Amino acid sequence: MSHCIATYRIHDDRADFHKKAESIAVGMTVGSWTELPQAKREAMKKHLGEVYAVEVHESADGTEGSRYADVRIAYPDVNFSRDIPALLVTVFGKISMDGRIKLISLDLSDNFLSSFPGPKFGIDGIRQLLGVYDRPLLMSIFKSVIGLNAAELREQFIRQARGGVDLVKDDEILFENDLTPIETRVRLCMDAARDVEEETGKRLLYAANLTGRTSGLKEQALRAIDAGANALLFNVLSYGYDVLQELSSDPDLTVPLMAHPALAGALYPSPHYGIAAPVLLGQLMRVAGADLVLFPSPYGSVTMPREENLSIRDQLHTTSLGMKRSMPVPSAGIHPGLVPKILRDFGTDVVVNAGGGIHGHPMGTEAGGQAFVQAIDAAVNGISLTEQAASHPALKAALDIWGGE
Amino acid sequence: MSHCIATYRIHDDRADFHKKAESIAVGMTVGSWTELPQAKREAMKKHLGEVYAVEVHESADGTEGSRYADVRIAYPDVNFSRDIPALLVTVFGKISMDGRIKLISLDLSDNFLSSFPGPKFGIDGIRQLLGVYDRPLLMSIFKSVIGLNAAELREQFIRQARGGVDLVKDDEILFENDLTPIETRVRLCMDAARDVEEETGKRLLYAANLTGRTSGLKEQALRAIDAGANALLFNVLSYGYDVLQELSSDPDLTVPLMAHPALAGALYPSPHYGIAAPVLLGQLMRVAGADLVLFPSPYGSVTMPREENLSIRDQLHTTSLGMKRSMPVPSAGIHPGLVPKILRDFGTDVVVNAGGGIHGHPMGTEAGGQAFVQAIDAAVNGISLTEQAASHPALKAALDIWGGE
């Protein structure tokens, strides 16, 4: 029988975790079991949740609040439809409100996953679009764009593009506005991208922020694509995974989708509640079809523990899912000195993504991009940043203010 | 200048909360301020967030983790579009991932709210549909319905209806399935409702669970309404508030919408992270157009502190929002003995909602409903339950096993 397995971490100083596990397995599926007559049980058996494992971690020193169990429950696929809302309501709907319980992992069945096409481009598709195969990609983030007019936006785009970045993304808080509505933004940025490409020969993806009412998203995406957009940014958690899936699986939407983690901090950081980051920002983003996924890096001010980051990476990279791989984009606090570390943590299939680390460069935004290009070049060729910096002033200036290997 | 104000509770043992507040006000709006030239500041001033208040709560005894501040930031309405995703990304997008920060309240401007029609029916509209004006409503929840066939479903519906309930709702984990797809469910339940109405003269709303892919929801709702549905249940948080708003504001959807809180426990219970229950299950549900809103009661096993419950109630009841009021449905652990307490806490504009408290009645489901009817009748007439129970065996049996006043 095909099923999806949810693993919960339940904190409780006194609970009988085995009994608790049974009550979840029954309560979240058939509702009651022991009181059912035998004939009824036969018919209901295929719907009954099953306790797969209960791993109790007793508090070593009896500290209040430190006793917990990891409980694995198998939910028969026959109970729910093939969409992420149904999955989440089944495995974490009512039970999310029942004490200190956190959803820490999901094992999705092949049967369930077969309804999810996944990312349309994935890592390989994005590399093909850019013609870059052998190194991490470099992305720059528009900064302080609220209130900018078209000319100011073009100027900032060009400064970023000339630095040698592969991707530029909108700020996620830039919504439709009179000065730079999405078609205007796309046209002027893609024009600027072509101008810079003529100078440098470098292709560039610009991810415009898709916003507004749910039913208008597709039409807005099509208008952006008509205007020349070659990527789109999307605040997935403010809409729901299913909306991302509808966009990603729409044959008319012919560009990569970049998932922004806005609001994710409301869900993953508590040890007691919520949904763990590898599920929230790794697995479900990929299953819903994100080609690139941003998440808080373990390096900067907005941080996430390194193991959680690597676990997100694994969810985006694993070949076991039967769908294209998504590009991890660890974000926040990234400066050129971190590039060797990012490569060690993520391999080359990663986007090095910087805002302040590019715009805040002492020699300006263009040099900010160049410093990263130089750092990436050094790192993939096994040259130390210090050595590379000796002949590359932009990198040297970055290392001088931000440090690095 | 029109703006929306977000209040955050930030836990930090050492932070300079005033500086932190400034960094949020600037960082979540214009991005930078002190480094802007004067001329640029003039143009950007209307986009700049503003610190309204910083109320620091120093730890009385220096206990680690107990120092916090409530920080109020005003976000100019001009910065974001008139939809809930834009609002949430603006006030709690990136900042949700920056340490121990919880969104505890939102003051929405009249300007912002003017784009939200709110509930189509609201408390008064639901009362009109039922013809019940002077007492709390009574709702019963289908139990253990996964795997039931149409005949079994009808039988359970009739037992609930005969008990005298005003509303019956689907289980939120009942998705589209071969045995009882939504049209079949609606037809058989509404047939059963008419049969019972002929006996009792009592009208009844049945909320069928709207599920599946986002783009199919409207069509599914229309099919359900065509089949006779007079209410719909919706797992809002698994889809996003905007999807609820699109459904609630659609003129073709001519029935009340009932919001289920599935997944809410991933967001509200932590003192350090997430979105407070009154915002999550009160204000935003109503703004998005829910006519009835379920949330964990303060009485049962799945509990929420009483003050949070009353604050949800206030968000649903307040006349200051300029839109119809939503019906609060405190749920879980409700039995007839709690009815006087529910009335004291919520007034008469509340739905008394029971699952186990009806189906688990020692004399059966029908008596389970009757016991609640008797309890409500007593409570609104100022008769004690004990006195009422003396001449009402169903209520007496309920009080004997579950207790009560």
Chai-1 contact restraints between the chains, C-beta under 6 A:
chainA,res_idxA,chainB,res_idxB,connection_type,confidence,min_distance_angstrom,max_distance_angstrom,comment,restraint_id
A,V30,B,S144,contact,1.0,0.0,6.0,A-B,restraint_1
A,V30,B,I146,contact,1.0,0.0,6.0,A-B,restraint_2
A,G31,B,K143,contact,1.0,0.0,6.0,A-B,restraint_3
A,G31,B,S144,contact,1.0,0.0,6.0,A-B,restraint_4
A,S32,B,S144,contact,1.0,0.0,6.0,A-B,restraint_5
A,M44,B,G147,contact,1.0,0.0,6.0,A-B,restraint_6
A,H47,B,I146,contact,1.0,0.0,6.0,A-B,restraint_7
A,H47,B,G147,contact,1.0,0.0,6.0,A-B,restraint_8
A,N79,B,I146,contact,1.0,0.0,6.0,A-B,restraint_9
A,F80,B,F175,contact,1.0,0.0,6.0,A-B,restraint_10
A,S81,B,F175,contact,1.0,0.0,6.0,A-B,restraint_11
A,S81,B,E176,contact,1.0,0.0,6.0,A-B,restraint_12
A,S81,B,G212,contact,1.0,0.0,6.0,A-B,restraint_13
A,D83,B,R213,contact,1.0,0.0,6.0,A-B,restraint_14
A,P85,B,S238,contact,1.0,0.0,6.0,A-B,restraint_15
A,P85,B,Y239,contact,1.0,0.0,6.0,A-B,restraint_16
A,A86,B,F175,contact,1.0,0.0,6.0,A-B,restraint_17
A,L88,B,S238,contact,1.0,0.0,6.0,A-B,restraint_18
A,L88,B,L263,contact,1.0,0.0,6.0,A-B,restraint_19
A,V89,B,N235,contact,1.0,0.0,6.0,A-B,restraint_20
A,V89,B,S238,contact,1.0,0.0,6.0,A-B,restraint_21
A,V89,B,A262,contact,1.0,0.0,6.0,A-B,restraint_22
A,T90,B,I173,contact,1.0,0.0,6.0,A-B,restraint_23
A,G93,B,E172,contact,1.0,0.0,6.0,A-B,restraint_24
A,G93,B,A262,contact,1.0,0.0,6.0,A-B,restraint_25
A,G93,B,L263,contact,1.0,0.0,6.0,A-B,restraint_26
A,S96,B,L263,contact,1.0,0.0,6.0,A-B,restraint_27
A,S96,B,G265,contact,1.0,0.0,6.0,A-B,restraint_28
A,S96,B,A266,contact,1.0,0.0,6.0,A-B,restraint_29
A,M97,B,G265,contact,1.0,0.0,6.0,A-B,restraint_30
A,M97,B,P296,contact,1.0,0.0,6.0,A-B,restraint_31
A,M97,B,V302,contact,1.0,0.0,6.0,A-B,restraint_32
A,D98,B,V302,contact,1.0,0.0,6.0,A-B,restraint_33
A,K143,B,G31,contact,1.0,0.0,6.0,A-B,restraint_34
A,S144,B,V30,contact,1.0,0.0,6.0,A-B,restraint_35
A,S144,B,G31,contact,1.0,0.0,6.0,A-B,restraint_36
A,S144,B,S32,contact,1.0,0.0,6.0,A-B,restraint_37
A,I146,B,V30,contact,1.0,0.0,6.0,A-B,restraint_38
A,I146,B,H47,contact,1.0,0.0,6.0,A-B,restraint_39
A,I146,B,N79,contact,1.0,0.0,6.0,A-B,restraint_40
A,G147,B,M44,contact,1.0,0.0,6.0,A-B,restraint_41
A,G147,B,H47,contact,1.0,0.0,6.0,A-B,restraint_42
A,E172,B,G93,contact,1.0,0.0,6.0,A-B,restraint_43
A,I173,B,T90,contact,1.0,0.0,6.0,A-B,restraint_44
A,F175,B,F80,contact,1.0,0.0,6.0,A-B,restraint_45
A,F175,B,S81,contact,1.0,0.0,6.0,A-B,restraint_46
A,F175,B,A86,contact,1.0,0.0,6.0,A-B,restraint_47
A,E176,B,S81,contact,1.0,0.0,6.0,A-B,restraint_48
A,G212,B,S81,contact,1.0,0.0,6.0,A-B,restraint_49
A,R213,B,D83,contact,1.0,0.0,6.0,A-B,restraint_50
A,T214,B,D242,contact,1.0,0.0,6.0,A-B,restraint_51
A,T214,B,V243,contact,1.0,0.0,6.0,A-B,restraint_52
A,T214,B,E246,contact,1.0,0.0,6.0,A-B,restraint_53
A,S215,B,E246,contact,1.0,0.0,6.0,A-B,restraint_54
A,N235,B,V89,contact,1.0,0.0,6.0,A-B,restraint_55
A,S238,B,P85,contact,1.0,0.0,6.0,A-B,restraint_56
A,S238,B,L88,contact,1.0,0.0,6.0,A-B,restraint_57
A,S238,B,V89,contact,1.0,0.0,6.0,A-B,restraint_58
A,Y239,B,P85,contact,1.0,0.0,6.0,A-B,restraint_59
A,Y239,B,G240,contact,1.0,0.0,6.0,A-B,restraint_60
A,G240,B,Y239,contact,1.0,0.0,6.0,A-B,restraint_61
A,G240,B,G240,contact,1.0,0.0,6.0,A-B,restraint_62
A,D242,B,T214,contact,1.0,0.0,6.0,A-B,restraint_63
A,V243,B,T214,contact,1.0,0.0,6.0,A-B,restraint_64
A,E246,B,T214,contact,1.0,0.0,6.0,A-B,restraint_65
A,E246,B,S215,contact,1.0,0.0,6.0,A-B,restraint_66
A,A262,B,V89,contact,1.0,0.0,6.0,A-B,restraint_67
A,A262,B,G93,contact,1.0,0.0,6.0,A-B,restraint_68
A,L263,B,L88,contact,1.0,0.0,6.0,A-B,restraint_69
A,L263,B,G93,contact,1.0,0.0,6.0,A-B,restraint_70
A,L263,B,S96,contact,1.0,0.0,6.0,A-B,restraint_71
A,G265,B,S96,contact,1.0,0.0,6.0,A-B,restraint_72
A,G265,B,M97,contact,1.0,0.0,6.0,A-B,restraint_73
A,A266,B,S96,contact,1.0,0.0,6.0,A-B,restraint_74
A,A266,B,L267,contact,1.0,0.0,6.0,A-B,restraint_75
A,A266,B,G274,contact,1.0,0.0,6.0,A-B,restraint_76
A,A266,B,I275,contact,1.0,0.0,6.0,A-B,restraint_77
A,L267,B,A266,contact,1.0,0.0,6.0,A-B,restraint_78
A,P269,B,Y273,contact,1.0,0.0,6.0,A-B,restraint_79
A,S270,B,S270,contact,1.0,0.0,6.0,A-B,restraint_80
A,S270,B,Y273,contact,1.0,0.0,6.0,A-B,restraint_81
A,Y273,B,P269,contact,1.0,0.0,6.0,A-B,restraint_82
A,Y273,B,S270,contact,1.0,0.0,6.0,A-B,restraint_83
A,G274,B,A266,contact,1.0,0.0,6.0,A-B,restraint_84
A,I275,B,A266,contact,1.0,0.0,6.0,A-B,restraint_85
A,P296,B,M97,contact,1.0,0.0,6.0,A-B,restraint_86
A,V302,B,M97,contact,1.0,0.0,6.0,A-B,restraint_87
A,V302,B,D98,contact,1.0,0.0,6.0,A-B,restraint_88
